[in-house]
Amino acid sequence: MKAIGFTHSLPVDEDQSLFEFEIARPQPGARDLLVEIKAVSVNPADGKRRLRTAAETPHAEPLVLGYDAVGVVVETGSDVELFKAGDEVWYAGDATRPGSNAEFQLVDERVVGRKPTNLSYAEAAAMPLTGLTSWEMLFDRFGLVEGGGEGKTLLVIGAAGGVGSLTIQLARKLTKLNIIATASRDETAAWCLEMGAHDTVDHRDLVASMKAKGYESADYITQYADTSQHWDAMCELAAPQGKIGTIVETDDLINISKMQGKSVSLHWELMFTRAMFQTDDMIAQHHILNSLASLVEAGTIRTTLRDTLNGFSAETLKEAHRRIETNQIFGKIVVEY
């Protein structure tokens, strides 16, 4: 089968930053599905991994990127119970295994859900990683419950991106939180309001912008942009006994003592954790993805697809990486095979 990967961390315009190669079609393990890929989305994590993991030492074999995927099950392992050949599925996969930038991919059935019946392959590919991350942040990390949060405020930093867009939708439809989204451009502010935010503030001077709108604090803060850049502002804006959640690693030192006086808690979210560590509740992602599919089919939430590129090729994926690296993208970019 054809796959696309890299061995050296190179700028996207370099010829070998991503390249096509042939590899044997994999055989499923006991709980694996072999999926024929129909569409993938490209996430900032793809670009970061391409630029960082082989910066000093090249990969001995090409590393295949790709997290979000939509496709059709063509073969199942001996212990598979949840799916059968011919099923349309969606998932964000497992960062420890070869990715979805290939014609076929193996994925454990416990991190796979059924594709929503009312979405195209491209529309569906925009949602698994961001949907899982958003759901886990709100309901697993923060401990919110559906229908809860009345009288409380959620501040979403990096709100116009893929994760922010789904966090706004899920919080608006499944909780009673008041949702404030950061946006610095008219088009991103409009997008956040369209997703369901009650109000927007400017992240460039977050504390001042919040206070100018009459918000002294937020009970829950999700951080999807730059942890160290916004750390002091988050600590100042967090309500007593509030919660801060982030998905963005940082090499900078941050002063966690700033959280002590108000007993604020910090929550990390990585949607790959369950698969990476084969946790006892790994199958939770199967259930979350199925719940997201039902919400999509009911019209409760919608795809965040903004741009579709066509054709499975190195050049198409490079173009998607190129756009992601501008940091001006909102919504999601998908490559449809």
Secondary structure by P-SEA (a helix, b strand, c coil): cbbbbbcccccccccccbbbbbbccccccccccccccccccccaaaaaaaaccccccccccbbbbbcccccccccccccccccccccccccccccccccccccbbbbccccbbbccccccaaaaaacaaaaaaaaaaccccccccccccccbbbbbcccccaaaaaaaaaaacccccbbbbbbccaaaaaaaaaacccccccccaaaaaaaaaccccccbbbbccccccaaaaaaaaccccbbbbbccccccccccccccccbbbbbbbbccccccccccccaaaaaaaaaaaaaaaacccccccccccccccaaaaaaaaaaaacccccccccccc
